[in-house]
């Protein structure tokens, strides 16, 4: 999704469902514009064609520290009895303060959840950061600007579960990952890609440079 004035998925040519009143930032990492998050706002798209056991997500991000935590990309099953179900799908989110935000990743393996505690972005720098993350049967990896910054080896012998997952939420943990208040993200997102394979470091750097 290039976010150049539209919320259209350029692969399926489908328009995202818009919740609330997100906008466009009037600036971009590449292209002409970018997604500007807002309170109570997010985008949603069906995820059926991206459900692979191993995959990569990548996007440009200008982080906000307000609120102090938020969902960024969420694929999760519906909540049960007013509780999040974290045993399937994935949740990429941020937590921290007005000066620094840690990017974290959580994966559901069918019975429990696997964590990657990520790394910190300096909010005060006001800079675009390219974020990528990969999920394999061995590990999850987070990259900033084409360099690995956090690795979790505890996926060994496990596989992500997609049970009950139908949509991807962009710019929030809502509606299905809200139990810890990871709600809408007021950050700026640009050039969002999802791949149904694990990209190499060189491929991630090529996506970043495109």
GIFENWO-V926666 format. One record per residue. SS is DSSP state (2 for helix, 1 for strand, 0 for the rest). NEAR is the number of other C-alpha atoms within 12 Angstrom. Layout:
ss: {SS & SS}
near: {NEAR & NEAR}
//
This chain:
ss: {0 & 0 & 0 & 0 & 0 & 0 & 0 & 1 & 0 & 0 & 0 & 0 & 0 & 0 & 1 & 0 & 1 & 1 & 1 & 0 & 0 & 0 & 1 & 1 & 0 & 0 & 0 & 0 & 0 & 0 & 0 & 0 & 0 & 0 & 1 & 1 & 0 & 0 & 0 & 0 & 0 & 1 & 1 & 1 & 1 & 1 & 0 & 2 & 2 & 2 & 0 & 0 & 0 & 0 & 1 & 1 & 1 & 1 & 1 & 1 & 1 & 1 & 0 & 0 & 0 & 0 & 0 & 0 & 1 & 1 & 1 & 1 & 1 & 1 & 1 & 0 & 0 & 0 & 0 & 1 & 0 & 0 & 1 & 0 & 0 & 0 & 0 & 0 & 0 & 1 & 1 & 1 & 1 & 1 & 1 & 1 & 0 & 0 & 0 & 1 & 1 & 1 & 1 & 1 & 1 & 1 & 1 & 1 & 0 & 0 & 0 & 0 & 1 & 1 & 1 & 1 & 1 & 1 & 1 & 1 & 1 & 1 & 2 & 2 & 2 & 0 & 0 & 0 & 1 & 1 & 1 & 1 & 1 & 1 & 1 & 0 & 0 & 0 & 0 & 1 & 1 & 1 & 1 & 1 & 0 & 0 & 1 & 1 & 1 & 1 & 1 & 1 & 0 & 0 & 0 & 0 & 0 & 0 & 0 & 0 & 0 & 0 & 0 & 0 & 0 & 0 & 1 & 1 & 1 & 1 & 0 & 0 & 0 & 0 & 0 & 0 & 0 & 0 & 0 & 0 & 0 & 0 & 0 & 0 & 0 & 0 & 0 & 1 & 1 & 1 & 1 & 1 & 1 & 1 & 1 & 0 & 0 & 0 & 0 & 0 & 2 & 2 & 2 & 2 & 2 & 2 & 2 & 2 & 2 & 0}
near: {33 & 30 & 37 & 27 & 23 & 28 & 33 & 24 & 26 & 18 & 16 & 16 & 13 & 16 & 19 & 25 & 22 & 24 & 24 & 19 & 19 & 32 & 29 & 25 & 26 & 19 & 24 & 27 & 29 & 26 & 20 & 18 & 25 & 34 & 44 & 38 & 38 & 30 & 25 & 26 & 31 & 39 & 42 & 32 & 31 & 23 & 30 & 18 & 18 & 26 & 31 & 24 & 30 & 31 & 31 & 33 & 42 & 41 & 45 & 40 & 42 & 34 & 45 & 40 & 30 & 26 & 28 & 28 & 33 & 45 & 49 & 51 & 47 & 48 & 48 & 45 & 32 & 28 & 22 & 17 & 9 & 13 & 18 & 29 & 35 & 38 & 33 & 35 & 45 & 53 & 46 & 46 & 45 & 45 & 34 & 26 & 21 & 21 & 20 & 24 & 33 & 34 & 42 & 39 & 40 & 42 & 44 & 36 & 30 & 24 & 18 & 21 & 26 & 35 & 31 & 33 & 27 & 30 & 28 & 28 & 33 & 24 & 27 & 18 & 17 & 18 & 20 & 29 & 32 & 38 & 46 & 45 & 49 & 44 & 47 & 31 & 26 & 21 & 30 & 41 & 44 & 41 & 38 & 30 & 27 & 27 & 23 & 24 & 27 & 26 & 26 & 28 & 21 & 25 & 30 & 16 & 13 & 26 & 32 & 40 & 32 & 32 & 25 & 24 & 32 & 24 & 31 & 40 & 39 & 50 & 50 & 45 & 42 & 39 & 35 & 38 & 39 & 28 & 20 & 20 & 24 & 34 & 38 & 42 & 43 & 36 & 43 & 40 & 46 & 41 & 39 & 36 & 33 & 35 & 28 & 21 & 22 & 28 & 29 & 23 & 24 & 16 & 21 & 34 & 22 & 16 & 27 & 31 & 17 & 16}
//
